Amino acid sequence: MEEVLTTIGSQDVQKSTVGIADTTPGFGCQDEDLFLPGSLRYILIVFGLVLMIENISMIVTIARHRKLRTNSNILVASLAFSDVLIGLLCFEMGLISEPGGVRSNIRLSEFAQRTFDTLGSGTNCGLIAISMVHLAALSVDRYLFLLWPLHYHHRVTQRRVAMAAAAIWTLGCGYTLLPIGLYAHPQYHTRCIIHNTPVEYEGAPLTCILVSCITVVSVCTFGIAKLAFGHSRKREIRNNGAVATDNDIVDGNKKATYLSRGNNGAIYTVNNIPKLSKEMVA
């Protein structure tokens, strides 16, 4: 009887140590916290694969063709790389959400499990921030392209665009790795930190980044629309002989008046230089 009880007890201990997370409080995310119902996990896996393949193809295409290596496409390729990482994250979350899948066959220590969960939470927030800042940078680039049609390529070089993309990734990676130093303590892992990220890390910073990026995109979009309307109006007046408005007539009269005064002053000065020189000699 004692041997049977000993065997059953050893089997229970082995079952409790199979997964990377057990039922011990503070051990990080439990298996049931990450399991997804039904076919949702398979949709997540397929979505991650499609997202990775699509964006890797875009990066390879831009890298292989020299004509496509423009300033905006450098930012597009950088944004595509962040989408590759998002696809990898979706694929990984789909795998570990499978009951009896990858997560149940990996054994990690308590510290390693907390680090894994914290890094997963930081990666979610970091990739969102990086993607939003890239969209804002693309909007600024297109606005400057229309604002400086003759000086754009001299002021906005590929080197500066690459440095801007590198700065975005540097700050984004720093923001991603920040939770490892701040939230690795067991007190932050009484609940699954992936689904319960601290507000001071996820809420306020991401909200500020989101509002700032939306503001930048809105301002640039309005500026692009205004420049496009102005160019189309000038083209219509110049090529199609459109009737000028009262404001156009007033502005034209002012310019003509200023030009006439300038010409008269120049003519007066040239005509009186000999007279003034004679008076000075005398």
DOLUMPA-199442 format. One line per 5 residues: number of its first residue (from 1); for each residue x, y, z of C-alpha. Coordinates in steps of 0.25 Angstrom, whole numbers, plus 5000, padded with zeros to 4 digits. Layout:
NUM	X Y Z ~ ... .
***
This chain:
1	5000 5000 5000 ~ 5011 5010 5004 ~ 5018 5007 4990 ~ 5006 5010 4983 ~ 5004 5023 4990 .
6	5018 5026 4987 ~ 5017 5024 4972 ~ 5004 5032 4971 ~ 5011 5043 4979 ~ 5023 5043 4970 .
11	5014 5043 4957 ~ 5007 5056 4963 ~ 5020 5063 4965 ~ 5024 5060 4951 ~ 5011 5065 4945 .
16	5012 5078 4953 ~ 5026 5080 4947 ~ 5023 5077 4932 ~ 5018 5091 4928 ~ 5026 5104 4930 .
21	5016 5110 4939 ~ 5009 5103 4950 ~ 4998 5107 4960 ~ 5008 5114 4970 ~ 5004 5128 4972 .
26	5014 5138 4967 ~ 5020 5128 4957 ~ 5015 5137 4945 ~ 5005 5134 4934 ~ 4998 5121 4936 .
31	4994 5112 4924 ~ 4980 5115 4925 ~ 4983 5130 4924 ~ 4988 5129 4910 ~ 4979 5118 4904 .
36	4971 5123 4893 ~ 4957 5116 4890 ~ 4954 5108 4877 ~ 4960 5112 4864 ~ 4964 5126 4869 .
41	4978 5120 4871 ~ 4979 5115 4857 ~ 4975 5128 4851 ~ 4986 5135 4860 ~ 4996 5125 4854 .
46	4992 5127 4840 ~ 4991 5142 4841 ~ 5005 5142 4847 ~ 5011 5134 4836 ~ 5004 5142 4825 .
51	5009 5155 4832 ~ 5023 5151 4832 ~ 5023 5145 4818 ~ 5017 5158 4812 ~ 5026 5168 4819 .
56	5039 5160 4817 ~ 5035 5160 4802 ~ 5034 5175 4803 ~ 5047 5177 4810 ~ 5054 5168 4800 .
61	5048 5175 4788 ~ 5052 5188 4793 ~ 5066 5183 4796 ~ 5069 5177 4782 ~ 5064 5188 4773 .
66	5072 5201 4774 ~ 5061 5210 4768 ~ 5052 5206 4780 ~ 5062 5211 4791 ~ 5056 5224 4793 .
71	5054 5232 4806 ~ 5040 5228 4808 ~ 5043 5213 4804 ~ 5054 5213 4815 ~ 5043 5216 4825 .
76	5034 5206 4818 ~ 5044 5195 4820 ~ 5047 5199 4834 ~ 5032 5198 4837 ~ 5031 5185 4830 .
81	5041 5179 4839 ~ 5033 5183 4851 ~ 5021 5176 4844 ~ 5030 5164 4843 ~ 5033 5164 4858 .
86	5018 5166 4860 ~ 5015 5154 4851 ~ 5025 5146 4859 ~ 5019 5150 4872 ~ 5005 5146 4867 .
91	5011 5132 4862 ~ 5017 5130 4876 ~ 5005 5134 4883 ~ 4997 5124 4875 ~ 5007 5113 4878 .
96	5007 5115 4893 ~ 4992 5116 4894 ~ 4991 5102 4889 ~ 4987 5092 4900 ~ 4998 5082 4902 .
101	5006 5090 4891 ~ 5020 5097 4892 ~ 5017 5104 4905 ~ 5014 5091 4912 ~ 5026 5084 4908 .
106	5036 5095 4912 ~ 5042 5095 4926 ~ 5047 5109 4932 ~ 5051 5113 4945 ~ 5042 5123 4953 .
111	5051 5135 4950 ~ 5052 5131 4935 ~ 5037 5130 4934 ~ 5035 5144 4940 ~ 5046 5149 4930 .
116	5039 5142 4919 ~ 5025 5148 4922 ~ 5031 5162 4925 ~ 5038 5162 4912 ~ 5025 5158 4905 .
121	5017 5169 4911 ~ 5028 5179 4907 ~ 5029 5174 4893 ~ 5014 5176 4891 ~ 5015 5190 4895 .
126	5028 5193 4888 ~ 5024 5188 4875 ~ 5011 5196 4875 ~ 5019 5209 4879 ~ 5030 5206 4868 .
131	5019 5204 4857 ~ 5011 5217 4861 ~ 5024 5226 4861 ~ 5028 5220 4847 ~ 5014 5224 4842 .
136	5016 5238 4847 ~ 5030 5239 4841 ~ 5025 5235 4827 ~ 5014 5246 4828 ~ 5025 5256 4831 .
141	5034 5251 4820 ~ 5022 5252 4809 ~ 5019 5266 4814 ~ 5033 5271 4813 ~ 5034 5265 4799 .
146	5023 5274 4795 ~ 5027 5286 4803 ~ 5041 5286 4797 ~ 5040 5281 4783 ~ 5054 5287 4779 .
151	5061 5285 4792 ~ 5056 5272 4797 ~ 5067 5263 4793 ~ 5077 5272 4798 ~ 5071 5274 4812 .
156	5065 5260 4814 ~ 5076 5250 4810 ~ 5075 5235 4811 ~ 5086 5236 4822 ~ 5077 5245 4830 .
161	5065 5236 4828 ~ 5073 5224 4832 ~ 5078 5231 4844 ~ 5063 5234 4848 ~ 5059 5220 4846 .
166	5071 5215 4855 ~ 5067 5225 4866 ~ 5052 5220 4865 ~ 5057 5206 4867 ~ 5067 5210 4878 .
171	5056 5217 4886 ~ 5046 5206 4883 ~ 5056 5195 4888 ~ 5059 5202 4900 ~ 5044 5204 4903 .
176	5042 5189 4900 ~ 5053 5184 4910 ~ 5049 5194 4921 ~ 5039 5185 4928 ~ 5050 5174 4930 .
181	5057 5184 4940 ~ 5044 5189 4946 ~ 5034 5178 4947 ~ 5042 5165 4949 ~ 5039 5165 4964 .
186	5029 5154 4968 ~ 5020 5165 4973 ~ 5016 5169 4959 ~ 5013 5154 4955 ~ 5002 5151 4964 .
191	4993 5152 4951 ~ 4998 5149 4937 ~ 5006 5162 4933 ~ 5003 5160 4918 ~ 4988 5163 4920 .
196	4990 5172 4932 ~ 5002 5181 4928 ~ 5004 5192 4939 ~ 4997 5205 4935 ~ 5009 5214 4937 .
201	5016 5206 4926 ~ 5005 5203 4916 ~ 4994 5213 4918 ~ 5000 5227 4920 ~ 5012 5225 4910 .
206	5005 5218 4899 ~ 4993 5228 4900 ~ 5003 5240 4899 ~ 5010 5233 4887 ~ 4997 5230 4880 .
211	4991 5245 4882 ~ 5005 5251 4877 ~ 5005 5242 4865 ~ 4991 5244 4861 ~ 4993 5259 4863 .
216	5005 5259 4854 ~ 4998 5250 4843 ~ 4986 5260 4844 ~ 4995 5272 4842 ~ 5003 5266 4831 .
221	4990 5261 4824 ~ 4984 5275 4825 ~ 4997 5282 4820 ~ 4998 5272 4808 ~ 4983 5275 4804 .
226	4986 5290 4805 ~ 4998 5289 4797 ~ 4992 5280 4786 ~ 4980 5290 4785 ~ 4989 5302 4784 .
231	4997 5295 4773 ~ 4984 5290 4765 ~ 4979 5304 4766 ~ 4991 5311 4761 ~ 4992 5300 4750 .
236	4978 5303 4746 ~ 4980 5318 4745 ~ 4993 5317 4737 ~ 4989 5306 4727 ~ 4974 5307 4726 .
241	4972 5322 4727 ~ 4963 5321 4739 ~ 4956 5334 4743 ~ 4964 5340 4755 ~ 4957 5344 4767 .
246	4956 5358 4774 ~ 4967 5354 4783 ~ 4976 5349 4772 ~ 4974 5363 4765 ~ 4977 5371 4778 .
251	4989 5362 4780 ~ 4994 5364 4766 ~ 4991 5379 4766 ~ 5000 5380 4779 ~ 5011 5373 4773 .
256	5010 5381 4760 ~ 5011 5394 4769 ~ 5023 5389 4777 ~ 5030 5385 4764 ~ 5027 5399 4757 .
261	5032 5406 4769 ~ 5045 5398 4770 ~ 5047 5400 4755 ~ 5044 5415 4756 ~ 5054 5417 4767 .
266	5065 5409 4760 ~ 5063 5418 4747 ~ 5063 5430 4756 ~ 5076 5426 4762 ~ 5083 5422 4749 .
271	5079 5435 4742 ~ 5083 5444 4754 ~ 5097 5437 4757 ~ 5104 5446 4746 ~ 5098 5459 4752 .
276	5101 5455 4766 ~ 5116 5452 4763 ~ 5118 5465 4756 ~ 5112 5473 4768 ~ 5121 5465 4777 .
281	5134 5468 4768 ~ 5130 5483 4768 .
***
